[in-house]
Amino acid sequence: MYCIVDIETTGNGIKGNKITEISIFKYDGARIIDEFTSLVNPECEIPYFITGLTGIDNALVRNAPTIADIAPNILSFTEGTIFVAHSVNFDYNVIKNEFKELGLSFVRKKLCTVRLSRTVFPGYRSYSLGKLCSTLSIPLENRHRARGDAHATVLLFQKILNTPKIEETLKKFLNARSQEATFPPSLPKTHYENLPEKTGIYLFKNAKGEIIYAGKAKNIKKRVLGHFYDKSEKEIQMCRHTEQIDYELAGNELVAFLMESYAIKHYYPVYNRAQKKKVPAYAIFNYEDRDGILHLAFNKIKNVPRPLTTLYSITECREFLEIICSSYGLCAKYCHLQEGISYCSHFRIPQCDGICRGKEAVEDYNKKAHDAVNYITNNKDNFMIREKGRDAMEDALVIVQDGQYYGYGFVPKETEVRSLQDVLAFVIPQKETLETKRLVASYALKNQGKLIPFNSQ
């Protein structure tokens, strides 16, 4: 026995998603034998855009029963049946969460008519209920109302049951080990089956081919399956919109991290949260004023034509200049650590030799300032990290040039690496960000033995 279900909701996310209407048709595989349909008072405001879609407004449900009122009816009506719906995980999990808040358990076997349709009616461009009904000549009345959509799903399910070898298909879908009910409704199972159990990144894509999530993993296949089992609000919504999964092998976790960071910054996927904030880069630079005194200062990198070095916060810039100022006996005023003053008096920096008081010659001060500039310019790391490649025939390389992350690449194992020129043809240049800077710096600190120094000249 089957119960074909459709619900309308307030649309406020899975855990905040409240039912406004529910319709259930009890179906024995040949005919409808019973029906339960009811408006539901969600006990909260219904957003205007939901009213525009469904026609259900606050006035319509004001005197309707609450979910607590009809929960016993739903439990008894669906007991001993298989729960069937179009995109079943959405309807099932909303009901399950509503019942959980009432202290009730709701557990039923599930069938998804989206996934079943993909199997028995392959090759269609869309498997939305509206498009399937149009393609299969199924009447669909009162679209986006629970009874209309549920009844159309009954007719769709009837057509599915009339396809050849449907018993084998249903048996496979209802097998707890098949994972069919776990997969996103619009994702062909082959997309998951073709994923490797290797280290790299994976990209969830929607119907338009847009990347909606980018992730990294030591085992891509296992990590992707974890998304399908996750019942959090974000994961369920993301999986509902996933129709394709691409991947790219990295060979090792460091390159996977770097690939993921690039994908997030480049594609800005809607379901990624981390690394999406654009962190402005700042530059340390030098210039001479009208009195010939050499200044060290910082500004946003877009305003600096020739940066001496790049940092990623004002705090980092100030701390860096404090160290330089103290180490070379410079003046806090001319390192722009104190503004709008006549004489320096920085609490963390010893008093300078008097350039701000006219007690030190400009030539003497500038010599110290030039030494500091030379240190900043020349004291930059140049090294490669050689790591595990994507297969036994290659190695992965991560390049740091002049203290900045330059990019990554893959080289044949027999490649002799003595200079940057030996591997430039294999390297994919990347833009350094705060995340990649910290990733590479942290890795280099912990894996000194894998660093290969080189001369930048």
Order of alpha helices (4+ residues) and beta strands (2+ residues): beta-beta-beta-alpha-alpha-alpha-beta-alpha-beta-alpha-alpha-alpha-alpha-alpha-beta-beta-alpha-alpha-beta-alpha-beta-beta-beta-alpha-alpha-beta-beta-beta-beta-alpha-beta
